[in-house]
Amino acid sequence: MLWFHYLVAVLHVRIDRARNAPSRGASAVEWVIITAIIAGVALGLATLIKTLVTQKESEITSNFGGGGGK
């Protein structure tokens, strides 16, 4: 049972240190979340731009009759 009391004491010390430690910026998990959000927004914008360009391309092609060069 002595090991249990030792474990509780060690955990209390670690919890107190974590609570009283000054903040040193974003943790690795926060950076991963921020990066994932930015990547998702960039992917969404790229998809939107590709869709708009493809629609304009179809519109231009239909206005000129498809081209063909002859």
Distance bins in CASP14 RR format, pairs under 12 A and 6 or more apart:
PFRMAT RR
TARGET T0000
AUTHOR 0000-0000-0000
RMODE 2
METHOD distances of the structure
MODEL  1
1 7 0 0 0 0 0 1 0 0 0 0 0
1 8 0 0 0 0 0 1 0 0 0 0 0
2 8 0 0 0 0 0 1 0 0 0 0 0
2 9 0 0 0 0 0 1 0 0 0 0 0
3 9 0 0 0 0 0 1 0 0 0 0 0
3 10 0 0 0 0 0 1 0 0 0 0 0
4 10 0 0 0 0 0 1 0 0 0 0 0
4 11 0 0 0 0 0 1 0 0 0 0 0
5 11 0 0 0 0 0 1 0 0 0 0 0
5 12 0 0 0 0 0 1 0 0 0 0 0
6 12 0 0 0 0 0 1 0 0 0 0 0
6 13 0 0 0 0 0 1 0 0 0 0 0
7 13 0 0 0 0 0 1 0 0 0 0 0
7 14 0 0 0 0 0 1 0 0 0 0 0
8 14 0 0 0 0 0 1 0 0 0 0 0
8 15 0 0 0 0 0 1 0 0 0 0 0
9 15 0 0 0 0 0 1 0 0 0 0 0
9 16 0 0 0 0 0 1 0 0 0 0 0
10 16 0 0 0 0 0 1 0 0 0 0 0
10 17 0 0 0 0 0 1 0 0 0 0 0
11 17 0 0 0 0 0 1 0 0 0 0 0
11 18 0 0 0 0 0 1 0 0 0 0 0
12 18 0 0 0 0 0 1 0 0 0 0 0
12 19 0 0 0 0 0 1 0 0 0 0 0
13 19 0 0 0 0 0 1 0 0 0 0 0
13 20 0 0 0 0 0 1 0 0 0 0 0
14 20 0 0 0 0 0 1 0 0 0 0 0
14 21 0 0 0 0 0 1 0 0 0 0 0
15 21 0 0 0 0 0 1 0 0 0 0 0
18 24 0 0 0 0 0 1 0 0 0 0 0
18 27 0 0 0 0 0 1 0 0 0 0 0
21 27 0 0 0 0 0 1 0 0 0 0 0
23 30 0 0 0 0 0 1 0 0 0 0 0
24 30 0 0 0 0 0 1 0 0 0 0 0
25 31 0 0 0 0 1 0 0 0 0 0 0
25 34 0 0 0 0 0 1 0 0 0 0 0
26 32 0 0 0 0 1 0 0 0 0 0 0
26 33 0 0 0 0 1 0 0 0 0 0 0
26 34 1 0 0 1 0 0 0 0 0 0 0
26 35 0 0 0 0 0 1 0 0 0 0 0
27 33 0 0 0 0 1 0 0 0 0 0 0
27 34 0 0 0 0 0 1 0 0 0 0 0
28 34 0 0 0 0 0 1 0 0 0 0 0
28 35 0 0 0 0 0 1 0 0 0 0 0
29 35 0 0 0 0 0 1 0 0 0 0 0
29 36 0 0 0 0 0 1 0 0 0 0 0
30 36 0 0 0 0 0 1 0 0 0 0 0
30 37 0 0 0 0 0 1 0 0 0 0 0
31 37 0 0 0 0 0 1 0 0 0 0 0
31 38 0 0 0 0 0 1 0 0 0 0 0
32 38 0 0 0 0 0 1 0 0 0 0 0
32 39 0 0 0 0 0 1 0 0 0 0 0
33 39 0 0 0 0 0 1 0 0 0 0 0
33 40 0 0 0 0 0 1 0 0 0 0 0
34 40 0 0 0 0 0 1 0 0 0 0 0
34 41 0 0 0 0 0 1 0 0 0 0 0
35 41 0 0 0 0 0 1 0 0 0 0 0
35 42 0 0 0 0 0 1 0 0 0 0 0
36 42 0 0 0 0 0 1 0 0 0 0 0
36 43 0 0 0 0 0 1 0 0 0 0 0
37 43 0 0 0 0 0 1 0 0 0 0 0
37 44 0 0 0 0 0 1 0 0 0 0 0
38 44 0 0 0 0 0 1 0 0 0 0 0
38 45 0 0 0 0 0 1 0 0 0 0 0
39 45 0 0 0 0 0 1 0 0 0 0 0
39 46 0 0 0 0 0 1 0 0 0 0 0
40 46 0 0 0 0 1 0 0 0 0 0 0
40 47 0 0 0 0 1 0 0 0 0 0 0
40 48 0 0 0 0 0 1 0 0 0 0 0
41 47 0 0 0 0 0 1 0 0 0 0 0
41 48 0 0 0 0 0 1 0 0 0 0 0
42 48 0 0 0 0 0 1 0 0 0 0 0
42 49 0 0 0 0 0 1 0 0 0 0 0
43 49 0 0 0 0 0 1 0 0 0 0 0
43 50 0 0 0 0 0 1 0 0 0 0 0
44 50 0 0 0 0 1 0 0 0 0 0 0
44 51 0 0 0 0 1 0 0 0 0 0 0
45 51 0 0 0 0 0 1 0 0 0 0 0
45 52 0 0 0 0 0 1 0 0 0 0 0
46 52 0 0 0 0 0 1 0 0 0 0 0
46 53 0 0 0 0 0 1 0 0 0 0 0
47 53 0 0 0 0 0 1 0 0 0 0 0
47 54 0 0 0 0 0 1 0 0 0 0 0
48 54 0 0 0 0 0 1 0 0 0 0 0
48 55 0 0 0 0 0 1 0 0 0 0 0
49 55 0 0 0 0 0 1 0 0 0 0 0
49 56 0 0 0 0 0 1 0 0 0 0 0
50 56 0 0 0 0 0 1 0 0 0 0 0
50 57 0 0 0 0 0 1 0 0 0 0 0
51 57 0 0 0 0 0 1 0 0 0 0 0
51 58 0 0 0 0 0 1 0 0 0 0 0
52 58 0 0 0 0 0 1 0 0 0 0 0
52 59 0 0 0 0 0 1 0 0 0 0 0
53 59 0 0 0 0 0 1 0 0 0 0 0
53 60 0 0 0 0 0 1 0 0 0 0 0
54 60 0 0 0 0 0 1 0 0 0 0 0
54 61 0 0 0 0 0 1 0 0 0 0 0
55 61 0 0 0 0 0 1 0 0 0 0 0
55 62 0 0 0 0 0 1 0 0 0 0 0
56 62 0 0 0 0 0 1 0 0 0 0 0
56 63 0 0 0 0 0 1 0 0 0 0 0
57 63 0 0 0 0 0 1 0 0 0 0 0
57 64 0 0 0 0 0 1 0 0 0 0 0
57 66 0 0 0 0 0 1 0 0 0 0 0
58 64 0 0 0 0 0 1 0 0 0 0 0
58 65 0 0 0 0 0 1 0 0 0 0 0
58 66 0 0 0 0 0 1 0 0 0 0 0
59 65 0 0 0 0 0 1 0 0 0 0 0
59 66 0 0 0 0 0 1 0 0 0 0 0
60 66 0 0 0 0 1 0 0 0 0 0 0
60 67 0 0 0 0 0 1 0 0 0 0 0
61 67 1 0 0 1 0 0 0 0 0 0 0
61 68 0 0 0 0 0 1 0 0 0 0 0
END
